[in-house]
Structures are given as structure tokens and as C-alpha cells.
Amino acid sequence: MIETSRLDRGKKKKSSRKTRKVFLLIFLLLLASTVLFFYIQYKTALDQSMKATDVHKQEVDFNGVMTKGKVNVLLLGIDSRGEEKSRTDTIMIGQYDHDAKTAKLVSIMRDSYVDIPGHEKMKINSAYSIGGAELLRKTIKENFDVDVQYYALVDFKGFSQIIDTAFPDGLEVNVEKRMSKDIGMILEPGLQRLDGKQTLAYVRFRKDAQSDFGRIKRQQEIIGKVTSELLTLNGVVKAPQLLGTIQPYINTNIDSGEVLSLATSYLTNRDEGIETLRIPADGTYEPKTFQRAGAVLDLDLEKNQTALKEFLGETE
């Protein structure tokens, strides 16, 4: 009887070990299938985008040094249109804090009148036209005393692709007014779904009383909507395809492995939305017109530097 009991226990242990092995094998197969699926999604989208784009890649001098604290990235929206000398209509600083798991976004208005290192005082977007992202980085450092470790240049074609990939049925937007001037199309007011080109027109429109102030507000609105979608389960599944689709439209010095690390950290630890700030801040500038520069925003640099550094948590 005792021998029979021992034999039964032995059989149960073998059965239990066999069951664990089967579950482990199934788990590994599922994991391998998931990785393979994500890779195929990424590679297919990348190959298709490489065939469809002829975006001119620019050489940028400065290189980032990754830290495990706060990481600042210079985000530039580039309108190349096949030209050798591109323009930047969008200047932002994105920050991710590894420790606090928070994300922040600063929009710098392109008409901000600042000192360009090695040149005269001009609109801040002139720094990019003259010396690319490196001169713009130096300009931000000299005027606002904020260091930027990384850059990401995003062609506007890539922006449209992001919207079409993340929102195949269109992005729901409440267009507040009729928009048409200088955007190549007409957007009627009302709640509607916009495709990539329409969304791009929406965030670039500036021919109204709000001018660039309204445009920056719309840019931050759309970034918030896109981020919220990507943080859903459906968005996470689309992420590899999205990355492969937009990669040909992006020039950056951020290593792909670091991008994955930042994204994983943010996706798995996110508690709040993205905080935003506009430079110049309210009450810290004066609209002026100069013969060479045209209409500009003359900044109180001390107040804006303080606002920016406090927002990014870089005060001593």
C-alpha cells in the first residue's frame, strides 16, 4: 500500500513537471510569434515607406549623451519639399524624466526674436535656416540656458503618415472655424474625422486673428490626441507598423534601442498626460516690427528663461 502511494506521488510529480514544460513551451511559442508579428509589421511598413519617400536627409553635428534622469529632445517639424534648404515651422522641446516617469512639451514660437550665435538678432527659426539643428540648439542654450541632448527632425510628410497609420478611419477633431488660406484645402467647422493631409492642414493653419498662437494650440492638441491613442492596447499593437512607416521621414541621433527604452518606460509607467508650455509665456513679450526681421515677438528673456527652466525642472 505504501509502495503504491509512493508510486502515485511519483507519477503526479512527473505529470506536474510535464504540464509546466508544456505551458512554458506554449508561452515561448506565443512570445516568439508576437515578436515575429511585430517585426513583420515594422519591416513591411519600413520597406513600403522607403519606396515612397525621397526625403532629403540632413547631417546634424551634435550628438546626445543619454542620461538616466531627464532627457531633452529638440523636435523640429521640417518642410523640405525636395529643396536642399528646408524650413522649420515647428520648434519644440520634449522632455522625458526617467525617474518621475513624466513627459513635458514646450512649443517655442518661430517669430521669437532672439540672439543667433555668430549672427545678429533674428527670428528663432532663422537659426535652423542658417545652421541647421546644431545652430538652433546653440541658440536655445544661449538665450534660455537649457541644454538639449537629442534632436528629431520630422518631415511634414511623415506627420501625415503617422495620422493615417494610427487613425485609419481618421482622427476626430472639432474644427472651430472655417480654414482655407494657405493650407491647400478647405476645412469646414464642426466635429469630424480628418485624414493625415487634413490634420496637417489643421495644425499649420495660421491665417486668423490668433496666428501662430492658435497654431501652437492646435499642434499641442493633436499631439495629445495621438499620444492618448498610442497608449491604448490598439495603439501599442500598431506601434511597430507606425515606427516602420515614419522612420524614413525622421532624422535623429537617438539610437533605436533608446527609443524603445523610452517608449517602454513611458507606456508602462504613465500616470498623467503630457504637460505643455508655450514660449513666450503670457505677459512676457511685445509684438514689434523691424525692417530686416519683419513682424516679431520681442521677448523678456529673463522671464521666459525662468519660466522654461522652472517648467523643465532645471533650476538650481
VOSEMI-868192 format. One record per residue: z, x, y of N, C-alpha, C in turn. Coordinates in steps of 0.001 Angstrom, whole numbers, padded with zeros to 6 digits, always signed. Example, Ala and Ser with C-alpha at 12.3 -4.5 7.8 and 13.67 -1.06 7.14 Angstrom:
BEGIN
+007800+013190-005690+007800+012300-004500+007800+013200-003300+007080+012850-002250+007140+013670-001060+007870+012900+000030
END
This chain:
BEGIN
+000000+000835-001200+000000+000000+000000+000000+000863+001241+000859+001934+001177+000930+002865+002308-000392+003578+002477-000996+003999+001373-002283+004703+001420-003350+003803+002014-003332+002516+001645-004320+001554+002172-004173+001413+003675-002887+001353+004148-002626+001218+005587-003139+002426+006341-002901+003620+005817-003391+004835+006455-004909+004851+006511-005525+004394+005437-006982+004364+005364-007555+003405+006411-006885+002252+006576-007330+001264+007572-007230+001833+008983-006075+002552+009254-005902+003129+010596-006962+004184+010860-007309+004949+009828-008342+005985+009979-009687+005376+010308-009993+004268+009622-011266+003588+009871-011311+003037+011296-010155+002497+011776-010102+001947+013130-010310+003037+014170-009717+004225+013957-009881+005333+014898-011330+005779+014970-011968+005882+013770-013379+006273+013736-014236+005237+014424-013904+003957+014189-014656+002869+014813-014494+002899+016332-013244+003181+016778-012968+003239+018212-013738+004393+018864-013731+005559+018205-014471+006719+018736-015960+006417+018795-016462+005763+017765-017882+005415+017711-018245+004448+018828-017348+003472+019085-017597+002495+020165-017642+003191+021517-016674+004133+021746-016650+004865+023022-017923+005677+023208-018414+006286+022125-019640+007069+022206-020836+006191+022565-020857+004985+021958-021964+004054+022250-021947+003651+023715-020721+003298+024236-020606+002916+025646-020982+004072+026568-020577+005293+026208-020913+006468+027011-022421+006680+027034-023049+006519+025878-024493+006692+025785-025219+005650+026644-024744+004398+026576-025352+003326+027390-025189+003630+028880-023975+004100+029251-023711+004436+030654-024640+005548+031135-024806+006582+030324-025670+007705+030694-027128+007263+030811-027541+006383+029915-028908+005865+029980-029131+005049+031250-028141+004217+031583-028236+003422+032815-028252+004323+034043-027399+005350+034030-027352+006285+035158-028678+007016+035307-029219+007492+034187-030497+008200+034230-031617+007272+034701-031583+006030+034242-032605+005063+034658-032521+004782+036152-031283+004676+036663-031087+004417+038094-031607+005573+038927-031250+006798+038529-031720+007986+039249-033239+008055+039222-033822+007786+038048-035276+007819+037905-035924+006757+038795-035322+005560+038822-035850+004471+039660-035840+004879+041133-034704+005422+041599-034594+005830+042998-035598+006937+043311-035772+007881+042372-036709+008980+042625-038141+008464+042710-038511+007547+041802-039870+006988+041825-040107+006221+043120-039094+005442+043546-039195+004702+044810-039442+005661+045968-038638+006724+045993-038735+007719+047069-040071+008436+047045-040474+008931+045861-041693+009733+045736-042942+008903+046031-042964+007661+045542-044119+006796+045790-044284+006524+047274-043176+006194+047933-043234+005910+049371-043621+007154+050154-043115+008315+049736-043441+009556+050428-044918+009891+050297-045466+009772+049092-046888+010072+048875-047782+009152+049695-047437+007868+049730-048236+006914+050493-048178+007217+051981-047001+007573+052482-046852+007862+053907-047569+009147+054295-047538+010142+053418-048212+011419+053716-049713+011205+053861-050276+010284+053076-051705+009990+053174-052035+009225+054451-051064+008430+054920-051345+007536+056046-051066+008145+057406-050385+009281+057467-049990+009822+058764-050612+011180+059035-050878+011401+060327-051345+012708+060775-050464+013176+061922-049171+012792+061874-048248+013102+062955-048125+014608+063132-048219+015053+064370-048120+016475+064694-046667+016917+064603-046380+017875+063737-045034+018390+063589-044790+019489+064617-043648+019422+065291-043325+020391+066318-042333+021400+065780-042410+022614+066311-041452+023636+065962-040289+023565+066946-039081+023492+066432-037903+023440+067274-037028+024633+066948-036555+025309+067978-035898+026593+067794-034471+026510+067253-033638+025614+067812-032226+025705+067464-031943+025165+066080-030974+025778+065428-030572+025372+064080-029138+024896+064089-028838+023899+063292-027494+023337+063250-026588+024117+062330-025309+024046+062613-024294+024622+061760-023380+023481+061329-023419+023145+060061-022672+021985+059584-021165+022233+059639-020469+021244+060157-019022+021283+060165-018525+020083+059374-017286+020141+058970-016717+019024+058209-015948+018074+059120-015988+018305+060425-015360+017407+061366-016399+016483+061957-016646+016634+063269-017609+015795+063963-018974+016475+064007-020005+015707+063723-021369+016217+063726-022167+015456+064782-022742+016188+065732-023561+015579+066782-025036+015818+066494-025831+014770+066608-027272+014856+066343-028036+014331+067554-028977+015118+068045-029845+014690+069136-030980+013863+068540-031023+012578+068885-032022+011653+068349-033066+011368+069420-034324+011675+069121-035389+011511+070105-036500+010628+069564-036853+009610+070335-037999+008778+069992-039232+009370+070645-040192+009803+069824-041354+010530+070319-042610+009686+070264-043362+009717+071353-044657+009041+071418-045727+010120+071461-046230+010517+070274-047191+011627+070208-048627+011166+070429-048995+010053+069804-050349+009511+069907-051414+010582+069654-051107+011514+068746-052065+012539+068387-052206+013641+069411-051403+013600+070485-051510+014610+071524-050621+015796+071194-051008+016965+071689-050227+018165+071429-048894+018103+072166-048916+017550+073391-047710+017455+074197-047182+016024+074130-046060+015829+073454-045509+014500+073257-044579+014128+074405-044271+012835+074452-043307+012333+075413-042127+011754+074662-040964+011768+075293-039806+011123+074684-039321+009995+075593-039371+008775+075076-038887+007616+075815-037447+007289+075450-036974+007840+074356-035632+007530+073861-034842+008812+073637-033705+008930+074304-032827+010095+074157-031441+009589+073778-030984+009962+072594-029672+009518+072124-028910+010683+071494-027608+010558+071484-026757+011471+070725-026002+010628+069708-026223+010910+068437-025490+010225+067386-024382+011131+066890-023222+010566+066648-022107+011369+066130-021512+010717+064891-021275+011546+063859-020530+011060+062694-019309+011941+062497-018158+011301+062357-016896+012001+062166-016533+011940+060683-016614+013094+060008-016316+013155+058571-014888+012707+058274-013968+013073+059150-012551+012795+058883-012194+011336+059152-012624+010830+060321-012292+009448+060693-013252+008434+060086-014401+008915+059546-015431+008042+058958-015963+007038+059988-016195+007516+061193-016707+006654+062259-018048+007169+062771-018853+006237+063263-020162+006591+063820-020238+006102+065261-020809+006944+066134-020954+006602+067547-022375+006914+067998-022818+006194+069025-024175+006367+069521-024180+006324+071046-024740+007377+071648-024845+007472+073098-026315+007419+073495-026663+006529+074420-028019+006462+074967-028014+007090+076352-028874+008093+076544-028999+008738+077854-030280+008245+078506-030152+007645+079666-031311+007072+080326-032270+008181+080766-033551+007981+080501-034553+009029+080698-034753+009396+082165-034373+008499+083105-034533+008781+084530-033311+009454+085136-032347+009851+084291-031166+010550+084792-031590+011865+085454-031142+012063+086679-031560+013210+087493-030580+014358+087269-031028+015400+086576-030131+016484+086158-030794+017848+086378-029993+018899+086291-030499+020265+086375-031115+020658+085040-032357+021131+085070-033022+021627+083864-032892+023149+083856-032220+023754+082876-032021+025206+082852-033336+025974+083008-033359+026881+083986-034558+027681+084236-035595+026972+085074-035294+025741+085480-036234+024960+086277-035462+024243+087385-036136+023363+088097-035469+022636+089170-034835+021360+088633-034277+020586+089545-033664+019321+089166-034763+018302+088912-034686+017617+087772-035716+016664+087369-035095+015539+086554-035945+014580+086158-035511+013570+085200-035243+014267+083866-034255+013789+083138-033844+014483+081918-034933+014519+080859-035811+013500+080816-036857+013531+079790-037921+014596+080089-037920+015133+081317-038838+016232+081643-038496+017484+080847-037221+017624+080473-036799+018798+079703-037551+018868+078385-037746+017718+077761-038474+017712+076490-039949+018037+076705-040548+017477+077744-041963+017739+078023-042209+019210+078301-041237+019876+078960-041393+021285+079331-041081+022216+078161-039951+021985+077504-039497+022946+076496-039038+022350+075187-039408+021122+074908-039077+020522+073623-037597+020226+073453-037199+019997+072208-035827+019596+071894-034820+020678+072248-035232+021956+072137-034297+023044+072445-033902+023039+073912-034867+022858+074821-034540+022817+076243-033731+021562+076570-034017+020475+075889-033249+019249+076108-031813+019433+075642-031621+020131+074528-030268+020429+074047-029509+021261+075075-030169+022292+075628-029533+023140+076633-029208+022342+077898-030105+021415+078241-029887+020576+079426-028648+019703+079258-028477+019125+078077-027306+018296+077794-026033+019142+077840-026106+020342+077299-024948+021237+077308-024575+021638+078729-025575+021989+079544-025295+022464+080907-024743+021347+081794-025263+020146+081651-024864+019051+082536-023642+018275+082048-023500+018141+080728-022423+017298+080194-021402+018063+079355-021661+019349+079118-020748+020203+078347-020485+019647+076949-021556+019168+076311-021469+018662+074938-022448+019430+074062-021948+019980+072964-022799+020715+072026-023428+019763+071016-024686+020006+070703-025399+019226+069698-025869+020186+068612-025450+019956+067365-025774+020880+066282-027127+020582+065630-027551+019331+065695-028746+018929+064962-029693+018134+065842-030921+018039+065398-031897+017194+066081-032661+016384+065045-033204+015269+065478-034108+014462+064653-035128+013830+065588-036380+014246+065448-037470+013682+066238-038141+012600+065398-038156+011385+065900-038725+010263+065158-039925+009729+065915-041099+009807+065295-042292+009252+065924-042204+007734+065905-042747+007099+066931-042656+005642+067010-043363+004958+065840-044347+005614+065246-044982+005051+064050-043951+004924+062938-043070+005921+062860-042027+005901+061847-041050+004767+062063-040768+004451+063329-039874+003338+063629-040441+002038+063073-041734+001810+063289-042378+000599+062766-042289+000545+061245-042470+001700+060603-042397+001755+059146-040991+001435+058644-039975+001893+059382-038590+001594+058997-038369+000089+058964-038819-000588+060014-038626-002041+060102-039382-002755+058985-040646-002375+058758-041452-003059+057736-040907-002821+056328-040316-001641+056091-039764-001344+054765-038414-002028+054559-037541-001940+055558-036201-002526+055436-036217-004047+055553-037204-004568+056300-037277-006015+056530-038693-006516+056244-039082-006604+054982-040448-007024+054634-040800-008424+055145-039793-009265+055369-040029-010614+055911-039830-010658+057424-039639-009482+058033-039424-009416+059467-037953-009340+059821-037668-008776+060995-036295-008644+061497-036010-009797+062454-034925-010530+062188-034599-011681+063024-034043-011226+064374-034735-011616+065439-034367-011214+066792-034480-012414+067719-033536-012541+068635-033604-013580+069653-034217-012972+070923-035500-013200+071126-036196-012667+072300-035812-013525+073501-035163-012913+074480-034581-013675+075583-035614-014183+076582-036720-013466+076720-037721-013841+077719-039108-013465+077232-040112-013948+077902-041493-013596+077560-041736-012134+077926-042265-011375+076977-042526-009952+077191-043992-009661+076900-044657-008968+077820-046071-008685+077583-046558-007398+078264-046056-007102+079437-046619-005999+080220-046361-004640+079576-047451-003894+079358-047418-002512+078858-046865-002372+077442-046896-003432+076642-046457-003289+075243-047569-003647+074256-048732-003986+074753-049888-004225+073900-049885-005532+073147-048984-006422+073483-048922-007730+072816-048059-008662+073650-047968-009906+073212-047133-010889+073895-046030-011352+072951-044797-011256+073412-043659-011768+072658-043113-012975+073407-043124-014109+072742-042625-015328+073353-041106-015421+073146-040401-016100+074055-038948-016225+073913-038549-017088+072720-037349-016835+072201-036824-017631+071100-036440-016794+069893-035685-017403+068975-035272-016750+067738-036467-016687+066792-036786-015477+066300-037976-015287+065468-037849-014020+064630-038786-013868+063688-038815-012665+062860-039949-011765+063332-039591-010512+063652-040555-009558+064179-040881-008505+063125-042172-008162+063009-042544-007068+062112-042328-005735+062837-042731-004639+062204-042471-003319+062771-043069-003103+064153-044337-003449+064325-045002-003248+065612-044409-004138+066694-044071-005360+066327-043474-006277+067303-042072-005808+067713-041314-005305+066743-039974-004805+067060-040058-003588+067965-041027-002720+067704-041234-001553+068563-041560-001988+069989-042422-002997+070127-042761-003522+071447-041511-004092+072125-040673-004751+071346-039442-005360+071867-038506-004306+072447-038326-003180+071745-037382-002161+072220-037985-001270+073304-039303-001297+073485-039930-000449+074502-040196-001193+075810-040104-002500+075785-040396-003286+076991-039414-002936+078116-039935-002714+079309-039067-002372+080450-039556-002954+081771-040591-003765+081743-041169-004281+082978-040505-005591+083401-039211-005506+083679-038498-006660+084214-037401-006143+085142-036550-007021+085609-035525-006624+086572-034526-005624+085992-034314-005654+084671-033350-004746+084046-033935-003369+083761-035252-003266+083709-035948-001989+083496-035378-001234+082287-035046+000059+082457-034553+000870+081343-033185+000422+080847-032404-000223+081698-031085-000702+081270-031240-001759+080172-032205-002658+080363-032468-003676+079348-033040-003069+078079-033902-002056+078247-034494-001421+077081-033430-000735+076220-032518-000023+076846-031460+000646+076097-030578-000366+075365-030292-001479+076017-029504-002539+075375-030213-003051+074131-031534-003237+074219-032301-003736+073058-032384-002680+071960-032516-001406+072345-032551-000342+071348-031257-000309+070545-030130-000382+071226-028841-000352+070540-028639-001605+069679-029166-002732+070151-029102-003974+069377-029848-003834+068054-031066-003294+068108-031879-003166+066895-031285-002137+065945-030788-001037+066467-030153-000033+065609-028970-000645+064870-028201-001478+065558-027079-002158+064918-027532-003075+063799-028609-003828+064026-029139-004739+063007-029647-003965+061789-030386-002890+062025-030931-002092+060919-029804-001463+060112-028807-000911+060808-027672-000290+060117-026924-001307+059262-026696-002492+059806-025984-003531+059050-026729-003889+057770-028066-003959+057853-028871-004299+056679-028806-003194+055632-028878-001943+056091-028876-000826+055148-027534-000676+054444-026480-001235+055023-025163-001131+054413-024899-002229+053382-025846-003157+053224-025728-004174+052181-026227-003590+050862-025934-004265+049763-026397-003805+048449-027917-003743+048420-028552-004751+048984-030015-004777+049032-030553-003599+049818-029857-003258+050906-030283-002133+051725-030126-000807+051004-029030-000650+050265-028804+000586+049509-029902+000797+048479-030330-000289+047815-031403-000198+046819-032708+000230+047487-032930-000226+048722-034165+000111+049438-034139+001519+050031-032955+002127+050123-032792+003387+050840-033745+004496+050387-033907+004739+049061-034828+005807+048648-036265+005549+049106-036724+004307+048975-038073+003967+049419-038205+004145+050921-037161+003742+051641-037171+003858+053095-037228+005321+053518-036437+006165+052865-036422+007585+053184-037776+008222+052925-038383+007865+051790-039702+008414+051475-040770+007942+052441-040644+006695+052918-041633+006138+053837-041593+006812+055195-040388+007055+055710-040291+007561+057082-040251+009083+057180-040059+009785+056059-039919+011241+056120-041079+011942+056825-042348+011535+056602-043443+012212+057298-043423+012018+058809-042691+011025+059286-042636+010743+060715-041432+011387+061390-040640+012136+060635-039416+012723+061170-039474+014246+061086-039106+014899+062181-038966+016346+062207-037505+016641+062509-036811+017285+061589-035380+017505+061754-034958+018827+061139-033816+019348+061611-033257+020552+060996-032054+020214+060114-031891+018938+059794-030826+018529+058870-031349+018625+057446-030675+019376+056612-031066+019519+055213-030982+018174+054504-031936+017910+053606-031976+016617+052917-030688+016354+052143-030088+017412+051590-028822+017251+050882-027705+016824+051815-027733+017342+053046-026719+016973+054030-026913+015539+054498-028187+015129+054610-028475+013737+054969-027850+012810+053923-028048+013144+052640-027493+012335+051560-025972+012313+051618-025373+013472+051919-023918+013566+052004-023376+012706+053137-024017+012782+054315-023586+011981+055462-023725+010491+055170-024884+010133+054586-025145+008724+054285-024146+008179+053277-023878+008958+052225-022931+008527+051191-021539+008340+051773-021122+009296+052590-019804+009227+053210-019678+007990+054081-020721+007718+054870-020674+006564+055782-020730+005243+055015-021604+005183+054001-021763+003938+053241-020508+003560+052463-019803+004573+051946-018653+004300+051080-017333+004208+051839-017326+004573+053114-016067+004560+053853-016115+003754+055144-017229+003089+055381-017412+002394+056654-016477+001205+056782-015722+001168+057878-014836+000042+058157-015286-000728+059400-015902-000035+060350-016285-000665+061605-017758-000407+061891-018279-001105+062907-019656-000896+063311-019801+000371+064134-021000+000597+064622-021274+001775+065438-020828+001511+066874-019988+002400+067423-019602+002318+068825-020745+002858+069688-020957+002257+070855-022061+002687+071709-021598+002971+073135-022360+003825+073793-022109+004171+075195-023445+004433+075863-023519+004099+077158-024719+004407+077940-024363+005412+079028-025245+006411+079186-025125+007373+080284-026354+007239+081168-026183+006963+082469-024915+006945+083205-024093+005676+082940-022779+005849+083009-021876+004710+082855-021916+003864+084126-021441+002653+084022-021422+001762+085186-020633+002387+086337-021178+002279+087548-020498+002776+088739-020502+004276+088909-021355+004993+088122-021356+006467+088214-022730+007019+088583-023548+006192+089209-024886+006652+089578-025377+005881+090804-026462+006414+091403-027081+005756+092548-028590+005874+092430-029310+004757+092463-030775+004832+092412-031320+005508+093675-032191+006496+093472-032789+007201+094599-034255+007483+094299-034986+007880+095323-036386+008243+095160-036640+009583+095849-037236+010512+095092-037582+011816+095639-039087+012019+095521-039627+012817+096436-041076+012973+096495-041664+013499+095195-041040+014494+094600-041601+015109+093388-041172+014382+092117-039944+013892+092108-039413+013277+090879-039673+011785+090802-039911+011148+091938-040092+009699+091947-038755+008968+091901-038731+007777+091320-037502+006987+091232-036600+007555+090143-035360+007861+090521-034422+008478+089581-033057+007805+089665-032182+008183+088725-030782+007787+088766-029976+009034+089088-029437+009091+090306-028671+010257+090745-027237+010110+090237-026849+010963+089300-025584+010811+088589-024417+011499+089292-023250+010892+089163-021996+011592+089439-021685+012346+088152-022068+013617+088093-021983+014377+086850-020561+014494+086320-019606+014676+087215-018227+014833+086755-017732+013589+086021-018001+012417+086593-017561+011166+085967-018287+010916+084645-019593+011207+084609-020354+010984+083374-020002+011989+082297-019736+013231+082705-019309+014226+081726-017987+013813+081101-017066+013338+081930-015765+012888+081421-015928+011699+080477-016750+010735+080883-016968+009546+080049-017560+009922+078698-018540+010828+078698-019210+011229+077459-018264+011992+076544-017524+012946+077099-016640+013760+076270-015477+012941+075715-014968+012008+076510-013885+011143+076007-014400+010236+074896-015603+009715+075064-016182+008823+074061-016396+009555+072738-016881+010798+072808-017147+011585+071606-015899+012297+071080-014794+012157+071806-013551+012790+071367-013587+014290+071468-014239+014807+072510-014381+016257+072657-013608+016807+073843-012642+016039+074329-011792+016538+075402-010757+017484+074813-010410+018481+075598-009448+019477+075112-008016+018963+075231
END
